[in-house]
Amino acid sequence: MALVLDLLNRDPRPNIGNPKAESPAALPRHPEKQKRPENPILRKPDWIRVKAPGSPKWAETQKIVKQNSLVTVCEEAGCPNIGECWEKKHATFMIMGDTCTRACAFCNVKTGVPEPLDHEEPRKVAEAVAKLGLEHVVITSVDRDDLADGGAEHFAQVIRAIRAASPGTTIEILTPDFLRKPGALEVVVAARPDVFNHNLETVPGKYLTVRPGARYFHSLRLLQRVKELDSSIFTKSGIMVGLGEERNEVLQLMDDLRSADVDFITIGQYLAPSRKHHAVIRFVTPEEFKSFEAIAYVKGFLMVSSTPLTRSSHHAGEDFARLRAARAAKLG
């Protein structure tokens, strides 16, 4: 069993000095987007539609989440795979709070000033992993540009705590870019996760409008540096398509990732969380996704997941097993 749980704190902002003020839950998740014009919502094609959740196993997963006062990205982001994943008791751990210091145009995570780190969180996460008997766990986080190391040491503490509490669990991390945080990456790599994932998200020509707080070649170098520090760690990155990128830009991005010796690429359809987010420019067909998959394998990736519903942590446990098998086969 693989489980990815998100430990998100409830919105802590109080109604200071005004009893008639909006409740914290009613405050906008993305205050920076409130004055933006609304984008049209394209009608989803049949291949994007999924079965509504509600099976007994889904309900059991929901019960576990609620009983432990957890909030999942699966719910927060309105992930289309929630029915399938929760049926298998897969969900995703988000550490360092629920508030991001970035304001990417595609993301539904709340933006603002984060709360201080919970220094008991590594222990809590490790205890949850051990209690649930997880074979593979995925840990992600918000961007924490407010921290001197971007949260690198906190990531390392979580990894070490899981190793101590559940030695048989394989660990996949999906990290921020640690931009302008010298030495941060080295701290995380030294904790030796099994998979280091950092998403490029989109092609470089779209960074200014889609991911303005990040830098494409910094993210690429981050992934390359992981392999230089520890070649045994699998590296992984993902992008969204349907943001207005050109096919040749996606193929060049694949070449860039292979130049950085990245093992695993994920490609999925972008779905706008709201009318205030970046618009969906088009829905990429399943045939195009299959073409991207075939080309990526030819370019040398050990693993490729390229479908409309692909997400970074989708089928993470199963994909990790296939990734290890692919490396073993390559090494002969």
PEPE-V109492 format. One record per residue. N is the residue number from 1. OMEGA is omega in whole degrees, -180 to 180 (NA if undefined). NEAR is the number of other C-alpha atoms within 10 Angstrom. D_LAST is the distance of its C-alpha to the last C-alpha in Angstrom with 1 decimal. Layout:
{{N/OMEGA/NEAR/D_LAST} {N/OMEGA/NEAR/D_LAST}}
This chain:
{{1/176/14/28.3} {2/179/24/27.8} {3/178/26/31.0} {4/-175/27/31.8} {5/180/26/35.5} {6/178/26/37.7} {7/-178/26/40.3} {8/177/21/43.0} {9/174/16/46.5} {10/-179/14/49.5} {11/-174/18/51.3} {12/-171/12/53.3} {13/-176/12/55.8} {14/174/12/59.4} {15/-171/12/62.5} {16/171/7/64.3} {17/-178/7/68.1} {18/-177/8/68.1} {19/180/9/68.2} {20/-179/7/68.3} {21/178/12/65.1} {22/175/11/62.1} {23/-180/12/59.9} {24/-179/14/56.6} {25/-177/11/54.7} {26/180/9/56.9} {27/-178/12/56.1} {28/177/12/53.8} {29/-175/17/50.1} {30/-177/18/50.0} {31/-179/12/53.3} {32/-178/13/52.1} {33/-172/17/51.7} {34/-178/12/55.1} {35/179/8/56.9} {36/175/10/54.4} {37/180/10/55.3} {38/178/14/53.9} {39/175/14/51.3} {40/177/12/51.5} {41/179/14/49.0} {42/176/13/47.4} {43/-178/8/47.4} {44/175/11/43.9} {45/-176/10/42.5} {46/-176/7/41.7} {47/176/13/37.9} {48/-175/16/38.6} {49/180/10/40.8} {50/179/13/39.6} {51/179/10/41.2} {52/-180/11/43.5} {53/178/17/42.4} {54/-179/14/44.4} {55/178/13/42.7} {56/180/11/43.3} {57/175/17/39.9} {58/180/19/40.4} {59/179/16/43.8} {60/177/15/42.3} {61/179/19/39.9} {62/180/19/42.9} {63/178/12/44.9} {64/180/13/42.3} {65/-177/17/42.3} {66/-178/12/46.1} {67/-180/9/46.7} {68/179/10/44.6} {69/179/13/46.4} {70/172/18/43.2} {71/-176/21/43.1} {72/173/23/39.9} {73/177/23/38.6} {74/179/20/38.2} {75/-174/12/42.0} {76/-177/15/42.9} {77/-178/15/40.9} {78/-175/13/41.8} {79/-180/15/38.2} {80/-177/20/38.1} {81/-173/19/35.3} {82/180/25/37.4} {83/-179/21/38.3} {84/-175/19/34.7} {85/-179/24/33.4} {86/173/22/36.4} {87/-180/20/36.2} {88/-176/16/32.9} {89/172/22/34.4} {90/172/27/32.3} {91/176/26/34.3} {92/177/22/33.5} {93/172/23/34.8} {94/-176/24/36.7} {95/176/23/37.9} {96/174/25/40.7} {97/-175/22/43.2} {98/-175/26/43.7} {99/-175/23/45.3} {100/179/21/43.4} {101/176/16/44.8} {102/179/20/43.5} {103/-179/21/44.9} {104/-173/22/42.3} {105/-175/21/43.7} {106/-164/22/41.2} {107/-179/20/40.9} {108/177/18/43.1} {109/-178/19/42.7} {110/179/20/46.1} {111/179/22/47.1} {112/180/16/49.5} {113/-176/14/50.0} {114/172/20/47.7} {115/175/14/48.9} {116/179/10/48.0} {117/172/14/44.8} {118/-175/12/44.9} {119/173/12/43.9} {120/-175/9/43.5} {121/178/18/40.9} {122/178/20/37.8} {123/-178/17/39.3} {124/180/15/40.3} {125/-179/23/36.9} {126/179/20/35.2} {127/179/17/37.8} {128/179/17/37.3} {129/-180/25/33.5} {130/-179/18/34.1} {131/-178/11/37.0} {132/177/13/35.1} {133/-173/15/32.1} {134/175/20/29.6} {135/-178/17/25.9} {136/-179/22/25.2} {137/176/24/27.9} {138/-179/26/28.5} {139/176/24/31.1} {140/-180/24/32.8} {141/168/22/36.1} {142/169/24/38.9} {143/178/24/39.3} {144/178/23/41.5} {145/179/20/42.8} {146/-179/13/45.7} {147/-176/13/43.7} {148/-179/13/43.3} {149/-179/19/39.5} {150/-179/23/39.1} {151/-176/25/38.2} {152/-179/22/35.2} {153/178/16/36.4} {154/175/20/37.2} {155/-178/24/33.6} {156/179/19/32.5} {157/178/19/35.1} {158/179/22/34.0} {159/-179/24/30.3} {160/179/19/31.5} {161/178/20/34.0} {162/179/25/31.4} {163/-179/20/29.1} {164/-175/14/32.2} {165/-176/17/33.5} {166/-172/19/30.4} {167/-178/12/27.5} {168/-178/14/25.2} {169/173/19/25.7} {170/-170/20/23.1} {171/175/21/24.9} {172/178/27/24.8} {173/175/24/27.5} {174/-167/20/29.1} {175/166/21/31.2} {176/-178/21/34.1} {177/-179/26/33.8} {178/-178/23/35.7} {179/180/18/37.7} {180/178/12/39.9} {181/-176/15/38.7} {182/178/11/37.6} {183/-176/11/35.2} {184/-178/18/34.7} {185/-178/23/31.0} {186/179/15/30.3} {187/-179/17/32.0} {188/-178/22/29.9} {189/180/21/26.5} {190/177/12/27.7} {191/171/16/28.1} {192/169/18/24.3} {193/179/21/24.0} {194/179/19/20.7} {195/175/22/21.3} {196/-179/23/23.7} {197/170/27/25.3} {198/-174/21/28.1} {199/171/20/29.4} {200/176/25/30.7} {201/-178/21/32.8} {202/-180/24/33.9} {203/-174/24/33.9} {204/-179/18/35.7} {205/-179/13/38.8} {206/-175/15/39.5} {207/-175/18/39.3} {208/-179/14/43.0} {209/-175/13/44.0} {210/-174/21/41.1} {211/-169/21/39.8} {212/-179/14/42.6} {213/-176/14/42.0} {214/178/18/38.5} {215/-174/15/37.1} {216/-174/20/34.2} {217/172/12/32.9} {218/179/15/33.4} {219/179/19/31.1} {220/179/21/28.5} {221/177/15/28.8} {222/-180/18/28.6} {223/178/26/25.1} {224/-178/19/24.0} {225/177/17/25.6} {226/180/24/23.8} {227/179/18/20.5} {228/-179/13/22.4} {229/-178/13/23.8} {230/-176/13/20.7} {231/180/12/17.3} {232/-179/13/16.0} {233/174/18/18.5} {234/175/24/17.5} {235/-171/24/20.2} {236/176/26/22.0} {237/-178/23/25.1} {238/176/22/27.3} {239/171/21/30.3} {240/173/24/33.2} {241/-175/24/34.4} {242/-180/19/38.0} {243/-179/23/39.5} {244/179/14/40.6} {245/175/17/37.5} {246/-179/12/36.8} {247/-178/12/33.7} {248/177/10/33.0} {249/178/14/33.2} {250/180/19/30.4} {251/177/15/28.2} {252/177/13/29.0} {253/176/18/28.3} {254/179/22/24.7} {255/179/16/24.4} {256/180/15/26.0} {257/178/24/23.5} {258/176/18/20.5} {259/177/12/22.3} {260/177/19/22.5} {261/178/21/18.7} {262/-174/26/19.5} {263/-165/21/16.7} {264/175/25/19.1} {265/174/25/22.3} {266/180/23/25.1} {267/-179/25/28.0} {268/179/21/31.1} {269/173/24/34.7} {270/175/25/37.2} {271/-176/29/40.1} {272/178/21/43.2} {273/-180/20/44.4} {274/177/15/48.0} {275/-180/15/50.2} {276/179/19/50.3} {277/177/22/46.6} {278/-178/20/45.0} {279/167/22/45.6} {280/-178/21/43.1} {281/176/17/43.4} {282/174/16/41.8} {283/-180/19/39.6} {284/-174/18/36.3} {285/176/16/35.7} {286/179/16/32.8} {287/178/11/32.1} {288/177/14/31.7} {289/178/20/29.3} {290/178/15/27.1} {291/177/12/27.3} {292/180/21/26.3} {293/-178/21/23.3} {294/-179/13/22.2} {295/-179/15/22.9} {296/178/23/21.0} {297/177/14/17.7} {298/-180/10/18.4} {299/172/14/19.1} {300/176/16/15.6} {301/176/21/16.3} {302/-179/21/13.7} {303/177/23/16.7} {304/170/22/20.1} {305/-175/23/23.3} {306/178/25/26.1} {307/178/22/29.1} {308/-175/24/32.8} {309/177/20/32.6} {310/173/21/29.4} {311/-172/22/30.2} {312/-174/21/28.2} {313/-179/23/28.2} {314/179/20/28.2} {315/-173/17/25.8} {316/-179/20/24.4} {317/179/23/23.2} {318/-179/12/21.5} {319/179/16/19.9} {320/178/20/18.6} {321/179/11/16.8} {322/179/14/15.3} {323/179/20/14.4} {324/180/14/12.5} {325/-180/14/10.6} {326/178/16/9.9} {327/-180/14/8.7} {328/179/10/6.3} {329/-179/10/5.1} {330/-179/9/5.3} {331/172/7/3.8} {332/NA/6/0.0}}
